[in-house]
Amino acid sequence: MRVFKVMDGTSWIAKLDEGEHATAQAPKTGWEAIVFEMDVVTGRRRLVYRPSGWLQGASVDDLVEALEEGVTVRAHWGE
């Protein structure tokens, strides 16, 4: 999970959506779904896909760029 601010002063949380079947033991390859949340109460979320491991090494500029590319999530899935 990563927390960052954008130029307008809003804070965002970026985290992996690992799904309900994820295991800590499974090797990570391919693509990962990354969910950006601004406010859990209002449900403002965006979704992007990035190569496995991208989130850990992403700079703030990378996070902002991904956020701008993100697709707004209009539905809520189970947590």
HELIX and SHEET records of a PDB file:
HELIX    1   1 TRP A   54  GLY A   57  1                                   4    
HELIX    2   2 VAL A   60  GLU A   69  1                                  10    
SHEET    1   A 5 ARG A   2  LYS A   5  0                                        
SHEET    2   A 5 SER A  11  LEU A  16 -1                                        
SHEET    3   A 5 TRP A  31  ASP A  39 -1                                        
SHEET    4   A 5 ARG A  44  PRO A  51 -1                                        
SHEET    5   A 5 VAL A  71  THR A  72 -1                                        
END                                                                             
